[in-house]
Amino acid sequence: MAEDDEPVVAEQYFQERPRARSAPRTLRFLYRGELLTFVTDAGVFATHGVDPGTSLLIENLVVREADRVLDLGCGWGAVGVAAAKAAPAGHVVLTEVNRRAARLAERNLERNGVANAEVRVGEFFAPVESERFDLIATNPPYRRGRGHVLRILEEAWTHLRPGGRLVLVGKGSLGIRFYQDWLEQHWDGTVEVLGRGSGYRVLEARRRAANA
């Protein structure tokens, strides 16, 4: 039996090599008047479509034409593809620890004709090392625990250019108010709520500009 055919009980989407039986499916959604097409699969986050949190994140994500963007924990690439479409003169880096999801993200960039983006495999900020971005977008892996989410919030600041923004989405039941409070107490910059819906909220933590 091949690795992808082995049944797995309670497998988590943030595992590096998911072993759930592959079951690809195609889905589509409209973004800025363009119909985007994606392939998803078992063993990755949001197998059956764009989850409400990610949908709210995309809806509230302001991307400038030449922004350099990091889609942290990209899954099958919904946020990264949308960001690349919104920044035709910029560049998007999609990172993902789940290798199956990373392969899907690469396929989805190709499917949607995205040439200004790339996928890198690795955990947290390891794939981008000392690089900096204008925008970091993420739907963090809350199921991994508070320590992992706080690590993302702590390290994000060093990967933003002055005036850069961290935009994240979370649900009340997953502690988004706790993380909002943490950012307001520890972030060297401003924190605001960009959007709310279905129990979710989108937060933007902006790094202070160089002349602030």
Buried (B, 14 or more C-beta within 10 A) or exposed (E): EEEBEEEEEEBEBBBEEBBBBBEEEEBEBEBEEEEBEBBBBBBBBBBEBBBBBBBBBBBBBEBEEEBBBBBBBBBBBBBBBBBBBBBEEBBBBBBBBBBBBBBBBBBBBEBBEBEBBBBBBBBBBEBBEEEBBBBBBBBBBBEBEEEBBBBBBEEBBEBBBEBBBBBBBBBEEBBBEBBBEBBEEEBEBBBEEBBEBEEBBBBBBBBBEEEE
